[in-house]
Amino acid sequence: MNSLEKIVKLFLAAGFVFAALELQAATKLLADEQNNVEVYKRCGPAVVNITTVTLRYDFFMDVQPQQGLGSGAIIRADGYIVTNQHVVGRAQEVQVTLHDKSVHKAKLVGVDADSDLAVLKIDAKKPLQAFEYHDGDLSVGQKVLAIGNPFGFGGSLSVGIISALGRDIRATNNRLIKNVIQTDAAINPGNSGGPLLDSAGKLIGLNAQIFTQSGGSEGIGFAISMDTVKKVVPQLIQFGEVLRPDVGLAGVGLPAALLQELGVPLERGVMITQTTPKGAAAKAGLKSHTKEVIWRFQRIPIDGDIIFQVDSQPIESLSDILDIVAEKKANDRITVHYWRKGAKRTATLSLGLPARFKGESI
């Protein structure tokens, strides 16, 4: 065999190797694509499109209906659906469109603005397909799939990965939602309330928000985790709201400059403006403001207790206090550090349920 024949054979062998590698890569891609197809076919019937109608007044006090769009996930075969609270808002009418295109009037079972979750109920003629919950740990880099109703284009699928875990976001009422999943799967208006799934088609979260500077998807989306869903949804079904302990106070954050002018040696704090009779704060002896001053053209409450720390957490706003209390259970205790008349003091508060929940249990 001459040198030319050897070279030709080497090129042919190399060609076969490259072809085999390309075939192997194509096979892997095909397997991943097949998983996408299977998850969509299997889980599509458990996803719903949500349409809302909210009546608003225009400038001339004429009633104008406004339509909203969202998505939802069927969680029980008897017609219970979970979605975002901001999808249903204050809608006067909510309709659900199933995978088979049938349209159903939905009843609002319960809402929780603090976690941005809501539960709807429809009366279906037959048992519905419902999602299984993911049970176990999640990992950054894990594949996820989102099915929903972006911009009204129902039945849309997008695929991505878990970009981060343990994120915190703010609900529409400015309360902190913890342990949120960040994903790069495309999420757009109308996807809210729809399912975020693992590659087995199990529910790992509900798509809720995006971070965007353009108004569209930029690869940073957030989904409320199943830990939150599992904790909130059963209470929404049973009570229509969540039974959270009540601290029994209201207050406003005071800026450092004002605290200095008042002679209070704190960098931050919340002035108590109101305590609930027989509430946790009142029982612990905390006092609300008794006077007001005008400071920089604003009416500011003074001469009350100023909370600057709860347990080991520094406090700057009432939301900080409520975020801490939201993680507690009824009868839990918290230690409140506050300033009163020239001295730092502490009080132990025993958290109870609001009066309307007393005697209730789950």
N, C-alpha and C positions, 0 to 999 in steps of 0.2 A: 504494500500500500504506500503510495507516494505521499508527500507532505500535503499536497492540495486536498487529497481525499480525506486525510486526517483532520484538516481544518474544517472541511465541510461537515464532517461527522460531529465535530465539537460544536459547531454552530447549531446543527439540528438538535443535538442533545440539550443544549442550553435553551433552545426554543421550546422544547417539550417541558422543561422544568418551569420556565416562565408561564407557559400555558396552564400547567397544573396549579401553580400558585394563584393565577388569576381565577381559575375555576373554583379553587377552594375559597377565595375571598368572595366570589359571587354567591357561592353556596351559603356562606355565613350571612351575607346580606339578605338573601332570600329567606333564611330561617327567621331573621329578625322581622322582616316584612310580614312573614306568615303569622308571627305572633301578634303584630298589630292588627292584621285582618281578623284573626280569631277573637281577640279581645273585643274589638268593635262589634263583631257579629253577635257575640255572646252577651255583651253588656249593654248594647244599644237599647234594648227594650226596657231597661231599668232606668233610663235617663228621660227626663221630661223637659219640655219647653214651657216656660211660664210667661203669661201675658197679664199685665195689670192695668187697671184704669183708675186714675186718681183725679178727683174733681177739684179744680182750683179756680180762684177768682182772678180775672184780669183787671186791668187798670180801671175799667168801667164797671167793675163789680158784677160782670157777667160770668156765669159758670162755664169753664172750659175744661173738657176732659183731656187728660194727658196720659199717653200710653207708655208703659215700661216693659222691658224685656229681661228675661233671666233664664236660668236653668235650675234643675233640681234633681235629686236622686231618690228613687223609691227605696224605702228602708223596711217596709213591711208589706206583705202580700195583700193586706186588707186596705191598702190605699193611703198609707202614711208616707209623706214626702218631706225631706229636709232640704232647705235652701238657705240663702242669706236673709237676714232681717232687712237689709237695705234693698233687697229685690222687691219685697212686698210693701215696705214702708207703711204709709197710711192709705193704701189703696182701698177704694170702695168695692172693687170687683177684681177677683183673681181667677184666671182660667188656666187650666193645665192641658197641654196637648201631649198625648202619649205617642209612643213609637209607631203605632198603627194609624196615626193621624186623627184618632178620635179626640174630641174636645170635651172637657169636663169642668164644671164649676167647682172651685175649691173652697173649702172652709178653712179659715185661719185658726189653728188649734192653739198655738202659743208662739210668743216672740221673746227674744232676749237680746236687747240692743247691746249689752255689755260684751257678748261673745259674737254678735252679728249672725245669730242663727234664728231660724224660724221653722215651724212645722206646719204643713198643710195636710188636709185630708180630702180625698175624693171618694165618691161612691162608684166603684167600678162593678161591672156586671159579672166579672170573673176574677179569680185571684191574679194578682200582678206579680211580675218577676221583680225581685228585690235584691239589692246588693248584699254581699257578704262583707263583713268588716275585716280589714287586715289586722292580724294579731301577731305582734312581734316587733322587733327593732327595724328601723329604717337606716339607710346608709347614704351618705353623699355620693353622687355618681350613679345611684340606682335609677334604672329606667322608669319613667312614669308616662301615663297617657291621660289626656283630658278630653272629655266628650261634653259638648254643650251646644248653645244656641247663640254664637257670636253674631252680633248685628242682625239677629233674626234668621240667620242661616242655620236652621236646626239640623241636628245630626252631624255636626262637624267634629272631626278628630284632630288633635294635635299631639305630638310626641316630644318628649324631652327627658331631662334627668332631674334628680333632686340636686339643687345647687347648694343648699345649706339647710341646716336644721336648727331649731331653737331660736328662731327669729321672733321679735316682738313687733306688733303693728297696733295702730290705734283704730278702734271702731268709730263709727260715725258720731257717737256721743263722746268721743275722746277717751274712752276707757281702754285700758291696755289688754290686748289679746296676746297671751304668751304661747310659747312652744309652737310657733307657726312654721310651716314648710315653705321654703323658697324653691321655685322651679323656673327653668327656662322654657318649658312648654308654652306655646303661644296661648295667651289668655287675653281676651278682648271684651269690651262691653257686650253683655248678653251671656258670657260664660259664667258670670257670678252665680254661685249656688250649685254649679255643676260638679260632678265627681272628678277627683284626681285618683287614678288607679295605678296599682302596681302591674307588673307584667303577667300576673295571674288573674287580673281582672277584679281584684279585691279593692274595696274602698279604703284609701289611706288619708283622704282629706277632702274638704270642700273648697273649690276655688273662690277666692273672695276679693282680692285686690291686685292691682299692678302698680309698679313704680314706673312712671313715665314722664318725660319732658316734652313729648310730641303729642300726647293724647292717645297714642296707639301702643301696641305691645312692643317692648324693647328688650324682652328676654328676662325680665325680673317680675315674676308673679308670686303671689302668696296664697297658700291654702291653709284653712283652719284644720288642725290635726284631729285625728280620730279620738285622741285622749279628751279633747274638749267636747267633741260631738257626743261621745259616750256619757260624759258627765252631765251635759246640758239637756239633750234631747229627751231622755226619760222623764225629766221634771216638766218639760214643756208639754208632753203628752198628758201627764197626770194632773198638773196644776195650771198650765197655761203660762207659767213664768218660772223663774228659777228662785229657789229658796236660799237666798244668801243672807249671812248674818248682817246685822245692822249696827253701825257704830253710833248712830243717833246724834249726829252733829252736822252743821254746815259751816263753811268758813271761806276766807279769801286769803290768797298768798300776799305777803307784804314784801315790797322790794327792800334791798339792803339799805338804800339811801334813806328811806323813811324810818326804818328801824334805828338807824344811827341818830336821826333827828329826834326820835322818841327816847333816846338814851338806852335802847335795848341792845346789849352786846351779842347780837346774833347776826349771822350772815343771811339767814333765810328763816321763814316760818309762816304758819297759817293762823290768822286771827279767827277765833271761833265767833261766828255771828249768830248762831242759833243752836240750841240743844233741844232734843225731843224729850218731852216730859216722860219720866220713867224709862228713858232710853239708857244705853250703856254709858254714854258720856255724862249724862246728868247724875246717874247713880254713883259714878266715880267722883263727883264733885267738881267737874270742869265747868267753867263759867264763860258765858258769852259776853260780847262787847256791851258797854253801857253808854258810850259816847261816840260821836263822829267828829271828824275834822275835815276841812277842805285842804287838800294837798295837791298842788300842781293841777288845779281845776277839777279834781276828782274828790268825791265824798268817800272818806276812808273810815272804817270802824276802828275804834281804839278802846283801851281800858278793859280788854278781855284777855283770856288765856291765849298764849301764842304757842302752838305746837310746833316744835322744831325737829322732833325725832319720834319714830314709832318702832319699838324694839331696837334693832341696830340700824334702821334705815333713815337717812336724813329726809326731811320733808320740806318741799318748796311750794306745793299746791295741794288743794283738796283732792285732786285726782291721785296724788301720791298715796294719800291715806286710804282712799277707796280701793286702789289697786292692791294694797297690802291686805285689807279686810276681805277682798274678793277671794283670796287664796285660803281663807280660814273657814271653819265650820262653826255652827251654833255651839255655844258654851266654851269655845276657845278663848284664851286670854291674850291680851296684848298689853305691852307696857308703853305708855305715852309719856314722853318727856316734853315739858312745857315751861314757859316763862310766865310768872305772875308777880307783879309788884316788886320788882327788883331781885328776884331769886329764881333759880332753876328748880323745878320740882318734878316729881314723877307720880303717875297714877296707874293702877292696873284696872283695865276694862274687861269685863266679862261679856262677850258678844252674844246677843240674842237675836232671834228672828223678829222681823217686823210684826206688829200686833195682829195683822190679818192672817199670819201663818201660825200663831201660837196654838199648840195642840195638834198641829199637823205632823205627820211623819212619813218618811218614804223608806 
